[in-house]
């Protein structure tokens, strides 16, 4: 009985997960389409517009990677945050003071260093064989 309950709850969580990913994808596509329509209505494309479209593309790529592997690479949200901060600087450079520019630039530097450190750690200290590819559907699965 406990096994059936565990299996049913895992199935329910999977459905919720896929529902959430579907909502994220649809909302991102709608936001991207709205941005494209806005650019067409304005008759011009700015760097801020391109960076926003790039953020949308990265969100969709992150969903695709998650669906393919069942894992969310930590670096992808870091890249999205870097682009978002760069977009903020590009949009509001005239309205922000020098300390805020320094703070945002420092945040970008910290995020970039974090992504680099994570990448370095992944290659220098890989998981032991079998640790990173455990069977997600059946946590009691034992590899022989």
Secondary structure, 3 states (H helix, E strand, C coil): CHHHHHHHHHHHHHHHHHHHHHHHHHHHHHHHHHHHHHHHHHCCCCHHHHHHHHHHHHHHHHHHHHHHHCCCCHHHHHHHHHHHHHHHHHHHCCCCCHHHHHHHHHHHHHHHHHHHHHHHHHHHCCCCCCCCCCCCCCCCCCCC
